[in-house]
Amino acid sequence: ARLSAENPGLARHYVYLLKDELDTAQLEAVAAAASDRGRMVVHGRAAHALLEPGYEDGVVDPLGAAKHLGVGTNRNATVIAKLAALWPA
């Protein structure tokens, strides 16, 4: 929720939940994929795809960065927030 609030006007915000943290080469490749379509922000084993208006709807990896993430799954940030609210602290 914080990243969405800090980046108003996003078209979409997806969160990739990763099996392993990224190494330096992977982090650099993900950072290099940033464009006017959006960017990824990585925190530990979570990679946030922050997509700007104008990215291509329906494209599996509009930033071309997911291939650098390794094993993981992604969900819309809204789904992640709802799951986190239900998870016992």
MIVEX-814085 format. One record per residue: residue number from 1; residue in one letter; x, y, z of N, C-alpha, C in turn. Coordinates in Angstrom, 3 decimals. Each point is the difference from the previous one (the first is absolute). Layout:
    k  r        nX        nY        nZ       caX       caY       caZ        cX        cY        cZ
  NUM  A         X         Y         Z         X         Y         Z         X         Y         Z
...
//
This chain:
    k  r        nX        nY        nZ       caX       caY       caZ        cX        cY        cZ
    1  A     0.826    -1.195     0.000    -0.826     1.195     0.000     0.868     1.254     0.000
    2  R     1.135    -0.069     0.705     0.877     1.169     0.076     0.545     0.364    -1.379
    3  L     0.450    -0.992    -0.767     0.542     0.291    -1.327    -1.055     0.589    -0.921
    4  S    -1.217    -0.517     0.072    -1.079     0.564    -0.817    -0.266     1.442     0.394
    5  A     0.001     0.281     1.300    -0.238     1.364     0.477     1.130     0.941    -0.416
    6  E     1.229    -0.508    -0.017     1.152     0.818    -0.386     0.103     0.197    -1.509
    7  N    -0.780    -0.758    -0.759     0.033     0.066    -1.465    -1.415     0.177    -0.543
    8  P    -0.607     1.160     0.242    -1.378     0.202    -0.456    -0.096    -0.055    -1.526
    9  G    -1.149    -0.432    -0.462    -0.243    -0.042    -1.437     0.426    -1.285    -0.679
   10  L     0.412    -1.006     0.772     0.380    -1.271    -0.608    -1.204    -0.646    -0.675
   11  A     0.239    -0.640    -1.128    -1.061    -0.756    -0.659    -0.192    -1.347     0.697
   12  R     1.105    -0.623     0.403    -0.039    -1.296     0.679     1.188    -0.111     0.948
   13  H    -0.183    -0.809     1.041     1.076    -0.305     0.946    -0.094    -1.489     0.285
   14  Y     0.982    -0.748    -0.468     0.066    -1.433     0.250     1.155    -0.287     0.942
   15  V    -0.150    -1.042     0.809     1.057    -0.416     0.917     0.409    -1.427    -0.368
   16  Y     1.278    -0.174    -0.280     0.571    -1.321    -0.247     0.562    -0.509     1.321
   17  L    -0.462    -1.157     0.444     0.501    -0.646     1.214     1.034    -1.025    -0.447
   18  L     1.248     0.217     0.385     1.117    -0.764    -0.534     0.472    -1.089     0.954
   19  K     0.476    -1.100    -0.566     0.554    -1.088     0.810     1.292     0.451     0.678
   20  D     0.839     0.727    -0.731     1.299     0.434     0.518     0.199     1.491    -0.236
   21  E     0.830     0.618     0.828     0.374     1.387    -0.247     0.850     0.066    -1.265
   22  L    -0.039     1.129    -0.668     0.757     0.169    -1.233     1.463     0.297     0.301
   23  D     0.876    -0.477    -0.894     1.411     0.344     0.145     0.251     1.344    -0.692
   24  T     1.212     0.486     0.086     0.330     1.321    -0.537    -0.279     0.088    -1.495
   25  A     0.373    -1.016    -0.760    -0.225     0.018    -1.450    -1.494     0.060    -0.321
   26  Q    -0.803    -0.756     0.736    -1.449     0.030    -0.217    -0.566     1.372     0.342
   27  L     0.440     0.572     1.115    -0.482     1.331     0.395     0.333     1.041    -1.063
   28  E     1.198    -0.074    -0.550     0.404     0.944    -1.045    -0.836    -0.185    -1.257
   29  A    -0.281    -1.249    -0.376    -0.813    -0.275    -1.185    -1.426     0.507     0.187
   30  V    -0.554    -0.189     1.185    -1.355     0.487     0.296    -0.028     1.527    -0.063
   31  A     0.987     0.651     0.583     0.060     1.465    -0.024     0.133     0.518    -1.428
   32  A     0.756    -0.700    -0.833     0.206     0.423    -1.387    -1.268    -0.127    -0.842
   33  A    -0.970    -0.769     0.460    -1.251    -0.187    -0.745    -0.969     1.168     0.172
   34  A     0.309     0.942     0.874    -0.891     1.154     0.220    -0.150     0.797    -1.295
   35  S    -1.213     0.481    -0.217    -0.285     0.791    -1.202    -1.202     0.889     0.286
   36  D    -0.503     0.646    -1.039    -1.195     0.827     0.178    -1.235    -0.850     0.294
   37  R     0.097    -1.329    -0.180    -1.114    -0.904     0.328    -0.048    -0.306     1.482
   38  G     1.126     0.198     0.708     0.033    -0.267     1.427     1.362    -0.468     0.451
   39  R     0.022    -0.500     1.235     1.255    -0.464     0.588    -0.314    -1.028     1.071
   40  M     1.034    -0.683     0.443    -0.144    -0.949     1.104     0.792     0.499     1.193
   41  V    -0.579    -0.204     1.177     0.669     0.303     1.262     0.095    -1.318     0.758
   42  V     1.209    -0.371     0.391     0.222    -1.284     0.665     0.336     0.233     1.465
   43  H    -0.719    -0.719     0.864     0.250     0.002     1.444     0.080    -1.452     0.442
   44  G     1.198    -0.476     0.285     0.145    -1.387     0.437    -0.499    -0.964    -1.055
   45  R    -0.998    -0.810     0.365    -0.550    -0.980    -0.940    -1.307     0.468    -0.633
   46  A    -0.226     1.294     0.000    -1.179     0.572    -0.665     0.461     1.008    -1.046
   47  A    -0.525    -0.147    -1.202     0.295     0.943    -1.079    -1.318     0.646    -0.415
   48  H    -0.049     1.305     0.056    -1.207     0.751    -0.326     0.103     0.558    -1.410
   49  A    -0.918    -0.397    -0.879    -0.071     0.550    -1.349    -0.950     1.188     0.045
   50  L     0.545     1.190    -0.168    -0.778     1.241     0.035    -0.204     0.446    -1.441
   51  L    -1.193    -0.242    -0.530    -0.279     0.236    -1.411    -0.726     1.320    -0.206
   52  E     0.524     0.783    -0.904    -0.546     1.322    -0.301    -1.121    -0.103    -1.033
   53  P    -0.875     1.011    -0.058    -1.007     0.031    -1.059     0.697    -0.088    -1.361
   54  G    -0.580    -0.749    -0.892     0.572    -0.149    -1.329     0.752    -1.306    -0.203
   55  Y     0.223    -0.762     1.082     0.617    -1.315    -0.205    -1.017    -0.854    -0.739
   56  E     0.440    -1.050    -0.672    -0.898    -0.838    -0.791    -0.778    -0.962     0.884
   57  D    -1.322     0.217     0.093    -0.867    -0.930     0.732     0.122    -1.393    -0.601
   58  G     0.016    -1.003     0.841     0.005    -1.374    -0.474     1.381    -0.562    -0.294
   59  V     1.020     0.835     0.004     1.355    -0.492    -0.227     0.493    -0.638     1.297
   60  V     0.523    -1.207    -0.095     0.392    -0.755     1.187     1.102     0.712     0.786
   61  D     0.989     0.537    -0.683     1.131     0.663     0.667     0.289     1.322    -0.708
   62  P    -0.825     1.025     0.235     0.146     1.248    -0.760     1.339     0.701     0.202
   63  L     0.699    -0.275     1.078     1.297     0.635     0.243     1.165    -0.860    -0.498
   64  G    -0.256    -1.264    -0.298     1.077    -0.898    -0.392     0.931    -0.313     1.161
   65  A    -0.489     0.140     1.219     0.840    -0.196     1.182    -0.278    -1.314     0.717
   66  A    -1.174    -0.575    -0.177    -0.374    -1.206     0.744     0.960    -1.154    -0.263
   67  K     0.581    -0.041    -1.187     0.929    -1.088    -0.326     1.256     0.029     0.869
   68  H     0.268     1.113     0.659     1.176     0.130     0.858    -0.298    -0.329     1.465
   69  L    -1.255    -0.308     0.315    -0.407    -0.160     1.395     0.194    -1.402     0.566
   70  G     0.172    -0.987    -0.835     0.103    -1.372     0.495    -1.377    -0.568     0.301
   71  V    -0.056    -0.991     0.868    -1.249    -0.690     0.325    -0.865     0.882     0.892
   72  G    -1.263     0.125    -0.374    -0.924     0.795     0.806    -1.385     0.003    -0.608
   73  T    -0.873     0.743     0.605    -1.364     0.167    -0.488    -0.382     1.454     0.197
   74  N    -0.957     0.479    -0.786    -0.402     1.394     0.197    -1.492     0.122     0.228
   75  R    -0.351     1.061     0.684    -1.390     0.329     0.290    -0.147     1.511    -0.041
   76  N    -1.212     0.441    -0.230    -0.315     1.419     0.079     0.236     0.464     1.433
   77  A     0.479     1.220     0.173     0.297     0.521     1.339    -1.234     0.007     0.899
   78  T    -1.185     0.177    -0.573    -1.234    -0.008     0.783    -0.221    -1.376     0.630
   79  V     0.252    -1.054    -0.761    -0.149    -1.366     0.511     0.998    -0.243     1.129
   80  I     1.237     0.431    -0.182     1.028    -0.168     1.036    -0.414     0.717     1.280
   81  A    -0.517     1.216    -0.123    -0.422     0.772     1.180    -1.141    -0.707     0.730
   82  K    -0.957    -0.564    -0.749    -1.113    -0.717     0.628     0.487    -1.255     0.721
   83  L     0.912    -0.733    -0.623     0.553    -1.193     0.648     0.768     0.370     1.261
   84  A     0.772     1.061    -0.059     0.770     0.439     1.170    -0.925     0.389     1.149
   85  A    -1.133     0.612    -0.321    -0.952     0.405     1.038    -0.638    -1.213     0.678
   86  L    -0.143    -1.096    -0.735    -0.608    -1.212     0.548     0.993    -0.865     0.764
   87  W     1.287     0.165    -0.277     1.035    -0.833     0.605     0.206     0.399     1.450
   88  P     0.012    -0.966     0.912     0.212     0.357     1.412     1.398     0.582     0.215
   89  A     0.079     0.989     0.872     1.285     0.674     0.250     0.927    -0.833     0.834
//
